[in-house]
Amino acid sequence: MAETQTTILVAPTMNCAVCPITVRKALEKVEGVEHVSTEFESRTITVMFDDAKTSISTLTKTTANAGYPSKVKGDSTNEQ
């Protein structure tokens, strides 16, 4: 059964005011993404998505393809 999931991604290379817009537009094109919000100051991306249609892996690949590699906030491999 599909459920709406929310994840917070960190994209350290979002370093200009246009970067979050680029990331948001790329993620909004992913099937299953229901809502995207970006925070330039904290370089975070909050994504609500249908886990039956997409995955966190797809979301991070999408941000990387847009030029902004990201990881799940709090991931132990994420440099803080």
mmCIF file of the N, C-alpha and C atoms, coordinates in Angstrom:
data_MODEL
# 
_entry.id   MODEL 
# 
loop_
_atom_site.group_PDB 
_atom_site.id 
_atom_site.type_symbol 
_atom_site.label_atom_id 
_atom_site.label_alt_id 
_atom_site.label_comp_id 
_atom_site.label_asym_id 
_atom_site.label_entity_id 
_atom_site.label_seq_id 
_atom_site.pdbx_PDB_ins_code 
_atom_site.Cartn_x 
_atom_site.Cartn_y 
_atom_site.Cartn_z 
_atom_site.occupancy 
_atom_site.B_iso_or_equiv 
_atom_site.pdbx_formal_charge 
_atom_site.auth_seq_id 
_atom_site.auth_comp_id 
_atom_site.auth_asym_id 
_atom_site.auth_atom_id 
_atom_site.pdbx_PDB_model_num 
ATOM 1   N N  . MET A 1 1  ? 0.832  -1.183 0.000   1.00 0.00 ? 1  MET A N  1 
ATOM 2   C CA . MET A 1 1  ? 0.000  0.000  0.000   1.00 0.00 ? 1  MET A CA 1 
ATOM 3   C C  . MET A 1 1  ? 0.881  1.254  0.000   1.00 0.00 ? 1  MET A C  1 
ATOM 4   N N  . ALA A 1 2  ? 0.596  2.155  -0.882  1.00 0.00 ? 2  ALA A N  1 
ATOM 5   C CA . ALA A 1 2  ? 1.388  3.377  -1.017  1.00 0.00 ? 2  ALA A CA 1 
ATOM 6   C C  . ALA A 1 2  ? 1.123  4.329  0.139   1.00 0.00 ? 2  ALA A C  1 
ATOM 7   N N  . GLU A 1 3  ? 2.181  4.962  0.556   1.00 0.00 ? 3  GLU A N  1 
ATOM 8   C CA . GLU A 1 3  ? 2.061  5.961  1.606   1.00 0.00 ? 3  GLU A CA 1 
ATOM 9   C C  . GLU A 1 3  ? 2.842  7.204  1.217   1.00 0.00 ? 3  GLU A C  1 
ATOM 10  N N  . THR A 1 4  ? 2.373  8.337  1.695   1.00 0.00 ? 4  THR A N  1 
ATOM 11  C CA . THR A 1 4  ? 3.116  9.572  1.477   1.00 0.00 ? 4  THR A CA 1 
ATOM 12  C C  . THR A 1 4  ? 4.234  9.626  2.499   1.00 0.00 ? 4  THR A C  1 
ATOM 13  N N  . GLN A 1 5  ? 5.440  9.830  2.007   1.00 0.00 ? 5  GLN A N  1 
ATOM 14  C CA . GLN A 1 5  ? 6.617  9.941  2.859   1.00 0.00 ? 5  GLN A CA 1 
ATOM 15  C C  . GLN A 1 5  ? 7.147  11.368 2.760   1.00 0.00 ? 5  GLN A C  1 
ATOM 16  N N  . THR A 1 6  ? 7.820  11.804 3.796   1.00 0.00 ? 6  THR A N  1 
ATOM 17  C CA . THR A 1 6  ? 8.488  13.102 3.767   1.00 0.00 ? 6  THR A CA 1 
ATOM 18  C C  . THR A 1 6  ? 9.945  12.870 4.128   1.00 0.00 ? 6  THR A C  1 
ATOM 19  N N  . THR A 1 7  ? 10.832 13.452 3.338   1.00 0.00 ? 7  THR A N  1 
ATOM 20  C CA . THR A 1 7  ? 12.253 13.364 3.639   1.00 0.00 ? 7  THR A CA 1 
ATOM 21  C C  . THR A 1 7  ? 12.876 14.748 3.507   1.00 0.00 ? 7  THR A C  1 
ATOM 22  N N  . ILE A 1 8  ? 13.949 14.943 4.236   1.00 0.00 ? 8  ILE A N  1 
ATOM 23  C CA . ILE A 1 8  ? 14.698 16.199 4.138   1.00 0.00 ? 8  ILE A CA 1 
ATOM 24  C C  . ILE A 1 8  ? 16.073 15.857 3.581   1.00 0.00 ? 8  ILE A C  1 
ATOM 25  N N  . LEU A 1 9  ? 16.396 16.494 2.465   1.00 0.00 ? 9  LEU A N  1 
ATOM 26  C CA . LEU A 1 9  ? 17.685 16.310 1.831   1.00 0.00 ? 9  LEU A CA 1 
ATOM 27  C C  . LEU A 1 9  ? 18.550 17.539 2.081   1.00 0.00 ? 9  LEU A C  1 
ATOM 28  N N  . VAL A 1 10 ? 19.862 17.328 2.131   1.00 0.00 ? 10 VAL A N  1 
ATOM 29  C CA . VAL A 1 10 ? 20.815 18.423 2.268   1.00 0.00 ? 10 VAL A CA 1 
ATOM 30  C C  . VAL A 1 10 ? 21.622 18.480 0.979   1.00 0.00 ? 10 VAL A C  1 
ATOM 31  N N  . ALA A 1 11 ? 21.679 19.672 0.373   1.00 0.00 ? 11 ALA A N  1 
ATOM 32  C CA . ALA A 1 11 ? 22.437 19.890 -0.857  1.00 0.00 ? 11 ALA A CA 1 
ATOM 33  C C  . ALA A 1 11 ? 23.428 21.031 -0.610  1.00 0.00 ? 11 ALA A C  1 
ATOM 34  N N  . PRO A 1 12 ? 24.628 20.711 -0.144  1.00 0.00 ? 12 PRO A N  1 
ATOM 35  C CA . PRO A 1 12 ? 25.600 21.749 0.239   1.00 0.00 ? 12 PRO A CA 1 
ATOM 36  C C  . PRO A 1 12 ? 26.000 22.687 -0.891  1.00 0.00 ? 12 PRO A C  1 
ATOM 37  N N  . THR A 1 13 ? 25.841 22.259 -2.145  1.00 0.00 ? 13 THR A N  1 
ATOM 38  C CA . THR A 1 13 ? 26.284 23.108 -3.251  1.00 0.00 ? 13 THR A CA 1 
ATOM 39  C C  . THR A 1 13 ? 25.219 24.094 -3.723  1.00 0.00 ? 13 THR A C  1 
ATOM 40  N N  . MET A 1 14 ? 24.068 24.144 -3.052  1.00 0.00 ? 14 MET A N  1 
ATOM 41  C CA . MET A 1 14 ? 23.063 25.176 -3.379  1.00 0.00 ? 14 MET A CA 1 
ATOM 42  C C  . MET A 1 14 ? 23.568 26.488 -2.795  1.00 0.00 ? 14 MET A C  1 
ATOM 43  N N  . ASN A 1 15 ? 24.358 27.223 -3.570  1.00 0.00 ? 15 ASN A N  1 
ATOM 44  C CA . ASN A 1 15 ? 25.017 28.391 -3.002  1.00 0.00 ? 15 ASN A CA 1 
ATOM 45  C C  . ASN A 1 15 ? 24.620 29.721 -3.642  1.00 0.00 ? 15 ASN A C  1 
ATOM 46  N N  . CYS A 1 16 ? 23.523 29.738 -4.385  1.00 0.00 ? 16 CYS A N  1 
ATOM 47  C CA . CYS A 1 16 ? 23.021 31.014 -4.908  1.00 0.00 ? 16 CYS A CA 1 
ATOM 48  C C  . CYS A 1 16 ? 21.496 30.997 -4.839  1.00 0.00 ? 16 CYS A C  1 
ATOM 49  N N  . ALA A 1 17 ? 20.894 32.136 -5.003  1.00 0.00 ? 17 ALA A N  1 
ATOM 50  C CA . ALA A 1 17 ? 19.437 32.245 -4.853  1.00 0.00 ? 17 ALA A CA 1 
ATOM 51  C C  . ALA A 1 17 ? 18.665 31.460 -5.903  1.00 0.00 ? 17 ALA A C  1 
ATOM 52  N N  . VAL A 1 18 ? 19.277 31.182 -7.053  1.00 0.00 ? 18 VAL A N  1 
ATOM 53  C CA . VAL A 1 18 ? 18.591 30.458 -8.128  1.00 0.00 ? 18 VAL A CA 1 
ATOM 54  C C  . VAL A 1 18 ? 18.682 28.944 -7.927  1.00 0.00 ? 18 VAL A C  1 
ATOM 55  N N  . CYS A 1 19 ? 19.692 28.475 -7.216  1.00 0.00 ? 19 CYS A N  1 
ATOM 56  C CA . CYS A 1 19 ? 19.898 27.037 -7.027  1.00 0.00 ? 19 CYS A CA 1 
ATOM 57  C C  . CYS A 1 19 ? 18.659 26.307 -6.482  1.00 0.00 ? 19 CYS A C  1 
ATOM 58  N N  . PRO A 1 20 ? 18.043 26.792 -5.406  1.00 0.00 ? 20 PRO A N  1 
ATOM 59  C CA . PRO A 1 20 ? 16.865 26.088 -4.883  1.00 0.00 ? 20 PRO A CA 1 
ATOM 60  C C  . PRO A 1 20 ? 15.720 26.008 -5.891  1.00 0.00 ? 20 PRO A C  1 
ATOM 61  N N  . ILE A 1 21 ? 15.587 27.013 -6.736  1.00 0.00 ? 21 ILE A N  1 
ATOM 62  C CA . ILE A 1 21 ? 14.529 26.998 -7.753  1.00 0.00 ? 21 ILE A CA 1 
ATOM 63  C C  . ILE A 1 21 ? 14.803 25.886 -8.757  1.00 0.00 ? 21 ILE A C  1 
ATOM 64  N N  . THR A 1 22 ? 16.048 25.769 -9.179  1.00 0.00 ? 22 THR A N  1 
ATOM 65  C CA . THR A 1 22 ? 16.445 24.723 -10.121 1.00 0.00 ? 22 THR A CA 1 
ATOM 66  C C  . THR A 1 22 ? 16.173 23.342 -9.541  1.00 0.00 ? 22 THR A C  1 
ATOM 67  N N  . VAL A 1 23 ? 16.559 23.138 -8.287  1.00 0.00 ? 23 VAL A N  1 
ATOM 68  C CA . VAL A 1 23 ? 16.356 21.851 -7.616  1.00 0.00 ? 23 VAL A CA 1 
ATOM 69  C C  . VAL A 1 23 ? 14.864 21.547 -7.481  1.00 0.00 ? 23 VAL A C  1 
ATOM 70  N N  . ARG A 1 24 ? 14.096 22.537 -7.054  1.00 0.00 ? 24 ARG A N  1 
ATOM 71  C CA . ARG A 1 24 ? 12.651 22.335 -6.868  1.00 0.00 ? 24 ARG A CA 1 
ATOM 72  C C  . ARG A 1 24 ? 11.986 21.943 -8.181  1.00 0.00 ? 24 ARG A C  1 
ATOM 73  N N  . LYS A 1 25 ? 12.308 22.657 -9.257  1.00 0.00 ? 25 LYS A N  1 
ATOM 74  C CA . LYS A 1 25 ? 11.693 22.360 -10.555 1.00 0.00 ? 25 LYS A CA 1 
ATOM 75  C C  . LYS A 1 25 ? 12.061 20.959 -11.038 1.00 0.00 ? 25 LYS A C  1 
ATOM 76  N N  . ALA A 1 26 ? 13.297 20.538 -10.814 1.00 0.00 ? 26 ALA A N  1 
ATOM 77  C CA . ALA A 1 26 ? 13.716 19.191 -11.218 1.00 0.00 ? 26 ALA A CA 1 
ATOM 78  C C  . ALA A 1 26 ? 12.947 18.133 -10.438 1.00 0.00 ? 26 ALA A C  1 
ATOM 79  N N  . LEU A 1 27 ? 12.816 18.321 -9.128  1.00 0.00 ? 27 LEU A N  1 
ATOM 80  C CA . LEU A 1 27 ? 12.116 17.337 -8.296  1.00 0.00 ? 27 LEU A CA 1 
ATOM 81  C C  . LEU A 1 27 ? 10.621 17.295 -8.592  1.00 0.00 ? 27 LEU A C  1 
ATOM 82  N N  . GLU A 1 28 ? 10.036 18.437 -8.918  1.00 0.00 ? 28 GLU A N  1 
ATOM 83  C CA . GLU A 1 28 ? 8.601  18.467 -9.215  1.00 0.00 ? 28 GLU A CA 1 
ATOM 84  C C  . GLU A 1 28 ? 8.247  17.653 -10.460 1.00 0.00 ? 28 GLU A C  1 
ATOM 85  N N  . LYS A 1 29 ? 9.233  17.371 -11.309 1.00 0.00 ? 29 LYS A N  1 
ATOM 86  C CA . LYS A 1 29 ? 9.004  16.573 -12.520 1.00 0.00 ? 29 LYS A CA 1 
ATOM 87  C C  . LYS A 1 29 ? 9.018  15.072 -12.252 1.00 0.00 ? 29 LYS A C  1 
ATOM 88  N N  . VAL A 1 30 ? 9.475  14.668 -11.079 1.00 0.00 ? 30 VAL A N  1 
ATOM 89  C CA . VAL A 1 30 ? 9.564  13.253 -10.740 1.00 0.00 ? 30 VAL A CA 1 
ATOM 90  C C  . VAL A 1 30 ? 8.170  12.718 -10.413 1.00 0.00 ? 30 VAL A C  1 
ATOM 91  N N  . GLU A 1 31 ? 7.788  11.632 -11.076 1.00 0.00 ? 31 GLU A N  1 
ATOM 92  C CA . GLU A 1 31 ? 6.480  11.025 -10.812 1.00 0.00 ? 31 GLU A CA 1 
ATOM 93  C C  . GLU A 1 31 ? 6.416  10.591 -9.348  1.00 0.00 ? 31 GLU A C  1 
ATOM 94  N N  . GLY A 1 32 ? 5.334  10.955 -8.691  1.00 0.00 ? 32 GLY A N  1 
ATOM 95  C CA . GLY A 1 32 ? 5.140  10.590 -7.294  1.00 0.00 ? 32 GLY A CA 1 
ATOM 96  C C  . GLY A 1 32 ? 5.477  11.705 -6.311  1.00 0.00 ? 32 GLY A C  1 
ATOM 97  N N  . VAL A 1 33 ? 6.202  12.724 -6.767  1.00 0.00 ? 33 VAL A N  1 
ATOM 98  C CA . VAL A 1 33 ? 6.523  13.848 -5.882  1.00 0.00 ? 33 VAL A CA 1 
ATOM 99  C C  . VAL A 1 33 ? 5.270  14.711 -5.741  1.00 0.00 ? 33 VAL A C  1 
ATOM 100 N N  . GLU A 1 34 ? 4.874  14.938 -4.497  1.00 0.00 ? 34 GLU A N  1 
ATOM 101 C CA . GLU A 1 34 ? 3.648  15.683 -4.220  1.00 0.00 ? 34 GLU A CA 1 
ATOM 102 C C  . GLU A 1 34 ? 3.918  17.138 -3.842  1.00 0.00 ? 34 GLU A C  1 
ATOM 103 N N  . HIS A 1 35 ? 5.046  17.383 -3.174  1.00 0.00 ? 35 HIS A N  1 
ATOM 104 C CA . HIS A 1 35 ? 5.368  18.750 -2.742  1.00 0.00 ? 35 HIS A CA 1 
ATOM 105 C C  . HIS A 1 35 ? 6.868  18.864 -2.513  1.00 0.00 ? 35 HIS A C  1 
ATOM 106 N N  . VAL A 1 36 ? 7.429  20.004 -2.900  1.00 0.00 ? 36 VAL A N  1 
ATOM 107 C CA . VAL A 1 36 ? 8.848  20.284 -2.672  1.00 0.00 ? 36 VAL A CA 1 
ATOM 108 C C  . VAL A 1 36 ? 8.973  21.686 -2.099  1.00 0.00 ? 36 VAL A C  1 
ATOM 109 N N  . SER A 1 37 ? 9.758  21.827 -1.045  1.00 0.00 ? 37 SER A N  1 
ATOM 110 C CA . SER A 1 37 ? 10.105 23.160 -0.561  1.00 0.00 ? 37 SER A CA 1 
ATOM 111 C C  . SER A 1 37 ? 11.610 23.182 -0.313  1.00 0.00 ? 37 SER A C  1 
ATOM 112 N N  . THR A 1 38 ? 12.212 24.321 -0.599  1.00 0.00 ? 38 THR A N  1 
ATOM 113 C CA . THR A 1 38 ? 13.655 24.451 -0.430  1.00 0.00 ? 38 THR A CA 1 
ATOM 114 C C  . THR A 1 38 ? 13.966 25.594 0.524   1.00 0.00 ? 38 THR A C  1 
ATOM 115 N N  . GLU A 1 39 ? 15.058 25.443 1.236   1.00 0.00 ? 39 GLU A N  1 
ATOM 116 C CA . GLU A 1 39 ? 15.547 26.470 2.156   1.00 0.00 ? 39 GLU A CA 1 
ATOM 117 C C  . GLU A 1 39 ? 16.968 26.807 1.749   1.00 0.00 ? 39 GLU A C  1 
ATOM 118 N N  . PHE A 1 40 ? 17.140 27.963 1.133   1.00 0.00 ? 40 PHE A N  1 
ATOM 119 C CA . PHE A 1 40 ? 18.468 28.362 0.675   1.00 0.00 ? 40 PHE A CA 1 
ATOM 120 C C  . PHE A 1 40 ? 19.450 28.488 1.835   1.00 0.00 ? 40 PHE A C  1 
ATOM 121 N N  . GLU A 1 41 ? 19.040 29.128 2.915   1.00 0.00 ? 41 GLU A N  1 
ATOM 122 C CA . GLU A 1 41 ? 19.940 29.396 4.037   1.00 0.00 ? 41 GLU A CA 1 
ATOM 123 C C  . GLU A 1 41 ? 20.502 28.110 4.647   1.00 0.00 ? 41 GLU A C  1 
ATOM 124 N N  . SER A 1 42 ? 19.662 27.095 4.814   1.00 0.00 ? 42 SER A N  1 
ATOM 125 C CA . SER A 1 42 ? 20.111 25.837 5.422   1.00 0.00 ? 42 SER A CA 1 
ATOM 126 C C  . SER A 1 42 ? 20.504 24.799 4.377   1.00 0.00 ? 42 SER A C  1 
ATOM 127 N N  . ARG A 1 43 ? 20.303 25.145 3.100   1.00 0.00 ? 43 ARG A N  1 
ATOM 128 C CA . ARG A 1 43 ? 20.612 24.249 1.981   1.00 0.00 ? 43 ARG A CA 1 
ATOM 129 C C  . ARG A 1 43 ? 19.881 22.919 2.097   1.00 0.00 ? 43 ARG A C  1 
ATOM 130 N N  . THR A 1 44 ? 18.612 22.999 2.536   1.00 0.00 ? 44 THR A N  1 
ATOM 131 C CA . THR A 1 44 ? 17.808 21.788 2.678   1.00 0.00 ? 44 THR A CA 1 
ATOM 132 C C  . THR A 1 44 ? 16.645 21.787 1.697   1.00 0.00 ? 44 THR A C  1 
ATOM 133 N N  . ILE A 1 45 ? 16.197 20.575 1.399   1.00 0.00 ? 45 ILE A N  1 
ATOM 134 C CA . ILE A 1 45 ? 15.085 20.347 0.484   1.00 0.00 ? 45 ILE A CA 1 
ATOM 135 C C  . ILE A 1 45 ? 14.132 19.384 1.182   1.00 0.00 ? 45 ILE A C  1 
ATOM 136 N N  . THR A 1 46 ? 12.906 19.800 1.385   1.00 0.00 ? 46 THR A N  1 
ATOM 137 C CA . THR A 1 46 ? 11.894 18.927 1.977   1.00 0.00 ? 46 THR A CA 1 
ATOM 138 C C  . THR A 1 46 ? 11.012 18.409 0.850   1.00 0.00 ? 46 THR A C  1 
ATOM 139 N N  . VAL A 1 47 ? 10.889 17.088 0.771   1.00 0.00 ? 47 VAL A N  1 
ATOM 140 C CA . VAL A 1 47 ? 10.135 16.469 -0.317  1.00 0.00 ? 47 VAL A CA 1 
ATOM 141 C C  . VAL A 1 47 ? 9.080  15.530 0.254   1.00 0.00 ? 47 VAL A C  1 
ATOM 142 N N  . MET A 1 48 ? 7.823  15.745 -0.162  1.00 0.00 ? 48 MET A N  1 
ATOM 143 C CA . MET A 1 48 ? 6.739  14.812 0.144   1.00 0.00 ? 48 MET A CA 1 
ATOM 144 C C  . MET A 1 48 ? 6.509  14.000 -1.129  1.00 0.00 ? 48 MET A C  1 
ATOM 145 N N  . PHE A 1 49 ? 6.480  12.662 -0.987  1.00 0.00 ? 49 PHE A N  1 
ATOM 146 C CA . PHE A 1 49 ? 6.357  11.822 -2.172  1.00 0.00 ? 49 PHE A CA 1 
ATOM 147 C C  . PHE A 1 49 ? 5.612  10.534 -1.869  1.00 0.00 ? 49 PHE A C  1 
ATOM 148 N N  . ASP A 1 50 ? 5.071  9.947  -2.920  1.00 0.00 ? 50 ASP A N  1 
ATOM 149 C CA . ASP A 1 50 ? 4.375  8.664  -2.856  1.00 0.00 ? 50 ASP A CA 1 
ATOM 150 C C  . ASP A 1 50 ? 5.435  7.579  -2.993  1.00 0.00 ? 50 ASP A C  1 
ATOM 151 N N  . ASP A 1 51 ? 5.632  6.794  -1.935  1.00 0.00 ? 51 ASP A N  1 
ATOM 152 C CA . ASP A 1 51 ? 6.714  5.811  -1.955  1.00 0.00 ? 51 ASP A CA 1 
ATOM 153 C C  . ASP A 1 51 ? 6.447  4.617  -2.873  1.00 0.00 ? 51 ASP A C  1 
ATOM 154 N N  . ALA A 1 52 ? 5.250  4.551  -3.450  1.00 0.00 ? 52 ALA A N  1 
ATOM 155 C CA . ALA A 1 52 ? 4.968  3.500  -4.432  1.00 0.00 ? 52 ALA A CA 1 
ATOM 156 C C  . ALA A 1 52 ? 5.395  3.938  -5.833  1.00 0.00 ? 52 ALA A C  1 
ATOM 157 N N  . LYS A 1 53 ? 5.625  5.237  -6.007  1.00 0.00 ? 53 LYS A N  1 
ATOM 158 C CA . LYS A 1 53 ? 5.961  5.761  -7.328  1.00 0.00 ? 53 LYS A CA 1 
ATOM 159 C C  . LYS A 1 53 ? 7.403  6.233  -7.456  1.00 0.00 ? 53 LYS A C  1 
ATOM 160 N N  . THR A 1 54 ? 8.037  6.564  -6.337  1.00 0.00 ? 54 THR A N  1 
ATOM 161 C CA . THR A 1 54 ? 9.432  7.013  -6.392  1.00 0.00 ? 54 THR A CA 1 
ATOM 162 C C  . THR A 1 54 ? 10.120 6.641  -5.089  1.00 0.00 ? 54 THR A C  1 
ATOM 163 N N  . SER A 1 55 ? 11.419 6.902  -5.029  1.00 0.00 ? 55 SER A N  1 
ATOM 164 C CA . SER A 1 55 ? 12.208 6.533  -3.853  1.00 0.00 ? 55 SER A CA 1 
ATOM 165 C C  . SER A 1 55 ? 13.197 7.653  -3.519  1.00 0.00 ? 55 SER A C  1 
ATOM 166 N N  . ILE A 1 56 ? 13.757 7.567  -2.338  1.00 0.00 ? 56 ILE A N  1 
ATOM 167 C CA . ILE A 1 56 ? 14.764 8.553  -1.944  1.00 0.00 ? 56 ILE A CA 1 
ATOM 168 C C  . ILE A 1 56 ? 15.952 8.486  -2.896  1.00 0.00 ? 56 ILE A C  1 
ATOM 169 N N  . SER A 1 57 ? 16.302 7.298  -3.328  1.00 0.00 ? 57 SER A N  1 
ATOM 170 C CA . SER A 1 57 ? 17.404 7.147  -4.279  1.00 0.00 ? 57 SER A CA 1 
ATOM 171 C C  . SER A 1 57 ? 17.134 7.925  -5.563  1.00 0.00 ? 57 SER A C  1 
ATOM 172 N N  . THR A 1 58 ? 15.914 7.842  -6.056  1.00 0.00 ? 58 THR A N  1 
ATOM 173 C CA . THR A 1 58 ? 15.539 8.585  -7.266  1.00 0.00 ? 58 THR A CA 1 
ATOM 174 C C  . THR A 1 58 ? 15.606 10.090 -7.009  1.00 0.00 ? 58 THR A C  1 
ATOM 175 N N  . LEU A 1 59 ? 15.169 10.513 -5.837  1.00 0.00 ? 59 LEU A N  1 
ATOM 176 C CA . LEU A 1 59 ? 15.195 11.941 -5.506  1.00 0.00 ? 59 LEU A CA 1 
ATOM 177 C C  . LEU A 1 59 ? 16.622 12.470 -5.455  1.00 0.00 ? 59 LEU A C  1 
ATOM 178 N N  . THR A 1 60 ? 17.529 11.719 -4.824  1.00 0.00 ? 60 THR A N  1 
ATOM 179 C CA . THR A 1 60 ? 18.917 12.187 -4.740  1.00 0.00 ? 60 THR A CA 1 
ATOM 180 C C  . THR A 1 60 ? 19.594 12.148 -6.108  1.00 0.00 ? 60 THR A C  1 
ATOM 181 N N  . LYS A 1 61 ? 19.247 11.166 -6.941  1.00 0.00 ? 61 LYS A N  1 
ATOM 182 C CA . LYS A 1 61 ? 19.780 11.129 -8.309  1.00 0.00 ? 61 LYS A CA 1 
ATOM 183 C C  . LYS A 1 61 ? 19.281 12.330 -9.105  1.00 0.00 ? 61 LYS A C  1 
ATOM 184 N N  . THR A 1 62 ? 18.033 12.709 -8.885  1.00 0.00 ? 62 THR A N  1 
ATOM 185 C CA . THR A 1 62 ? 17.458 13.854 -9.598  1.00 0.00 ? 62 THR A CA 1 
ATOM 186 C C  . THR A 1 62 ? 18.170 15.143 -9.223  1.00 0.00 ? 62 THR A C  1 
ATOM 187 N N  . THR A 1 63 ? 18.438 15.342 -7.933  1.00 0.00 ? 63 THR A N  1 
ATOM 188 C CA . THR A 1 63 ? 19.145 16.570 -7.540  1.00 0.00 ? 63 THR A CA 1 
ATOM 189 C C  . THR A 1 63 ? 20.572 16.568 -8.096  1.00 0.00 ? 63 THR A C  1 
ATOM 190 N N  . ALA A 1 64 ? 21.215 15.406 -8.094  1.00 0.00 ? 64 ALA A N  1 
ATOM 191 C CA . ALA A 1 64 ? 22.579 15.311 -8.644  1.00 0.00 ? 64 ALA A CA 1 
ATOM 192 C C  . ALA A 1 64 ? 22.570 15.611 -10.142 1.00 0.00 ? 64 ALA A C  1 
ATOM 193 N N  . ASN A 1 65 ? 21.590 15.080 -10.859 1.00 0.00 ? 65 ASN A N  1 
ATOM 194 C CA . ASN A 1 65 ? 21.484 15.332 -12.293 1.00 0.00 ? 65 ASN A CA 1 
ATOM 195 C C  . ASN A 1 65 ? 21.229 16.808 -12.582 1.00 0.00 ? 65 ASN A C  1 
ATOM 196 N N  . ALA A 1 66 ? 20.597 17.504 -11.640 1.00 0.00 ? 66 ALA A N  1 
ATOM 197 C CA . ALA A 1 66 ? 20.347 18.941 -11.795 1.00 0.00 ? 66 ALA A CA 1 
ATOM 198 C C  . ALA A 1 66 ? 21.588 19.754 -11.419 1.00 0.00 ? 66 ALA A C  1 
ATOM 199 N N  . GLY A 1 67 ? 22.626 19.069 -10.935 1.00 0.00 ? 67 GLY A N  1 
ATOM 200 C CA . GLY A 1 67 ? 23.874 19.748 -10.588 1.00 0.00 ? 67 GLY A CA 1 
ATOM 201 C C  . GLY A 1 67 ? 24.075 19.974 -9.104  1.00 0.00 ? 67 GLY A C  1 
ATOM 202 N N  . TYR A 1 68 ? 23.191 19.398 -8.282  1.00 0.00 ? 68 TYR A N  1 
ATOM 203 C CA . TYR A 1 68 ? 23.255 19.630 -6.837  1.00 0.00 ? 68 TYR A CA 1 
ATOM 204 C C  . TYR A 1 68 ? 23.148 18.306 -6.078  1.00 0.00 ? 68 TYR A C  1 
ATOM 205 N N  . PRO A 1 69 ? 24.269 17.603 -5.910  1.00 0.00 ? 69 PRO A N  1 
ATOM 206 C CA . PRO A 1 69 ? 24.221 16.332 -5.174  1.00 0.00 ? 69 PRO A CA 1 
ATOM 207 C C  . PRO A 1 69 ? 23.640 16.546 -3.773  1.00 0.00 ? 69 PRO A C  1 
ATOM 208 N N  . SER A 1 70 ? 22.859 15.581 -3.323  1.00 0.00 ? 70 SER A N  1 
ATOM 209 C CA . SER A 1 70 ? 22.231 15.696 -2.005  1.00 0.00 ? 70 SER A CA 1 
ATOM 210 C C  . SER A 1 70 ? 22.256 14.364 -1.283  1.00 0.00 ? 70 SER A C  1 
ATOM 211 N N  . LYS A 1 71 ? 22.081 14.453 0.026   1.00 0.00 ? 71 LYS A N  1 
ATOM 212 C CA . LYS A 1 71 ? 21.968 13.274 0.885   1.00 0.00 ? 71 LYS A CA 1 
ATOM 213 C C  . LYS A 1 71 ? 20.863 13.531 1.881   1.00 0.00 ? 71 LYS A C  1 
ATOM 214 N N  . VAL A 1 72 ? 20.344 12.452 2.442   1.00 0.00 ? 72 VAL A N  1 
ATOM 215 C CA . VAL A 1 72 ? 19.313 12.581 3.465   1.00 0.00 ? 72 VAL A CA 1 
ATOM 216 C C  . VAL A 1 72 ? 19.923 13.249 4.688   1.00 0.00 ? 72 VAL A C  1 
ATOM 217 N N  . LYS A 1 73 ? 19.224 14.262 5.202   1.00 0.00 ? 73 LYS A N  1 
ATOM 218 C CA . LYS A 1 73 ? 19.696 14.967 6.403   1.00 0.00 ? 73 LYS A CA 1 
ATOM 219 C C  . LYS A 1 73 ? 19.782 13.974 7.553   1.00 0.00 ? 73 LYS A C  1 
ATOM 220 N N  . GLY A 1 74 ? 20.888 14.016 8.250   1.00 0.00 ? 74 GLY A N  1 
ATOM 221 C CA . GLY A 1 74 ? 21.077 13.105 9.378   1.00 0.00 ? 74 GLY A CA 1 
ATOM 222 C C  . GLY A 1 74 ? 21.714 11.791 8.987   1.00 0.00 ? 74 GLY A C  1 
ATOM 223 N N  . ASP A 1 75 ? 21.896 11.540 7.688   1.00 0.00 ? 75 ASP A N  1 
ATOM 224 C CA . ASP A 1 75 ? 22.565 10.334 7.211   1.00 0.00 ? 75 ASP A CA 1 
ATOM 225 C C  . ASP A 1 75 ? 23.993 10.353 7.775   1.00 0.00 ? 75 ASP A C  1 
ATOM 226 N N  . SER A 1 76 ? 24.437 9.250  8.306   1.00 0.00 ? 76 SER A N  1 
ATOM 227 C CA . SER A 1 76 ? 25.761 9.211  8.927   1.00 0.00 ? 76 SER A CA 1 
ATOM 228 C C  . SER A 1 76 ? 26.889 9.477  7.940   1.00 0.00 ? 76 SER A C  1 
ATOM 229 N N  . THR A 1 77 ? 26.629 9.311  6.638   1.00 0.00 ? 77 THR A N  1 
ATOM 230 C CA . THR A 1 77 ? 27.652 9.590  5.632   1.00 0.00 ? 77 THR A CA 1 
ATOM 231 C C  . THR A 1 77 ? 27.620 11.046 5.192   1.00 0.00 ? 77 THR A C  1 
ATOM 232 N N  . ASN A 1 78 ? 26.664 11.816 5.725   1.00 0.00 ? 78 ASN A N  1 
ATOM 233 C CA . ASN A 1 78 ? 26.516 13.230 5.358   1.00 0.00 ? 78 ASN A CA 1 
ATOM 234 C C  . ASN A 1 78 ? 27.452 14.081 6.198   1.00 0.00 ? 78 ASN A C  1 
ATOM 235 N N  . GLU A 1 79 ? 28.295 14.854 5.536   1.00 0.00 ? 79 GLU A N  1 
ATOM 236 C CA . GLU A 1 79 ? 29.176 15.761 6.275   1.00 0.00 ? 79 GLU A CA 1 
ATOM 237 C C  . GLU A 1 79 ? 28.370 16.962 6.760   1.00 0.00 ? 79 GLU A C  1 
ATOM 238 N N  . GLN A 1 80 ? 28.494 17.274 8.013   1.00 0.00 ? 80 GLN A N  1 
ATOM 239 C CA . GLN A 1 80 ? 27.715 18.357 8.599   1.00 0.00 ? 80 GLN A CA 1 
ATOM 240 C C  . GLN A 1 80 ? 28.516 19.617 8.671   1.00 0.00 ? 80 GLN A C  1 
# 
